[in-house]
């Protein structure tokens, strides 16, 4: 069982919103909008994705690792995911 099963509908809604943001950014580029405005929207989309990723990690910790069967390997996997999230 995945940790996000209880919040799957909310996750799909948030991802759809980000998808809309990306389409909006593409439209801005097609319309030759001011570069700084495009970059601002890209940063907003990245922030939204970061929030989604942090929510998924939170669910993972609360449902998967907190189940009492956590191992060193699972902790390493979690820390690798966190590291990839913050390394950019």
C-alpha positions in Angstrom: 0.0 0.0 0.0 1.3 3.5 -0.9 1.2 6.2 1.8 -0.7 8.6 -0.4 -3.8 6.4 -0.9 -5.9 8.4 1.6 -5.0 11.7 -0.1 -4.8 10.5 -3.7 -7.7 12.7 -4.9 -6.2 15.8 -3.4 -2.8 14.9 -4.9 -4.3 14.5 -8.4 -6.0 17.9 -8.0 -2.8 19.6 -7.0 -0.9 18.0 -9.9 -3.6 19.1 -12.3 -3.2 22.7 -11.0 0.5 22.5 -11.7 -0.2 21.1 -15.1 -2.4 24.1 -15.8 0.4 26.4 -14.6 2.8 24.8 -17.0 0.4 25.2 -19.9 0.0 28.8 -18.9 3.8 29.3 -18.9 4.0 27.8 -22.4 1.3 30.2 -23.5 3.3 33.1 -22.0 6.3 32.0 -24.1 4.2 31.7 -27.2 2.8 35.2 -26.6 6.4 36.6 -26.1 5.6 37.7 -22.6 8.2 39.5 -20.5 11.0 37.1 -19.5 10.9 38.0 -15.8 7.2 37.3 -15.7 7.8 33.9 -17.3 10.6 33.1 -14.8 8.3 34.2 -11.9 5.7 31.7 -13.1 8.3 29.0 -13.4 9.3 29.6 -9.8 5.7 29.4 -8.7 5.3 26.1 -10.5 8.5 24.7 -8.9 7.2 25.8 -5.5 3.9 24.1 -6.0 5.8 20.9 -7.1 8.0 21.2 -4.0 5.0 21.4 -1.8 3.5 18.3 -3.4 6.8 16.4 -3.0 7.1 17.4 0.7 3.5 16.3 1.3 4.3 12.9 -0.3 7.4 12.6 1.9 5.3 13.5 4.9 2.8 10.8 4.0 5.6 8.3 3.5 7.1 9.0 6.9 3.7 8.9 8.7 2.4 5.8 7.0 5.3 3.7 5.8 8.1 4.4 8.2 6.0 4.9 11.2 4.4 1.5 10.8 7.2 0.0 12.9 8.7 -2.0 10.1 11.2 0.7 9.1 14.7 -0.4 8.3 18.0 1.3 7.7 17.4 0.7 4.0 14.0 2.6 4.1 15.7 5.4 6.0 18.4 5.6 3.4 15.7 5.7 0.7 13.9 8.5 2.4 17.0 10.6 2.9 18.0 10.1 -0.7 14.6 11.4 -1.8 15.0 14.4 0.6 18.5 15.0 -0.8 17.3 15.0 -4.4 14.5 17.4 -3.4 16.8 20.0 -1.8 19.8 19.6 -4.0 18.7 21.8 -6.8 
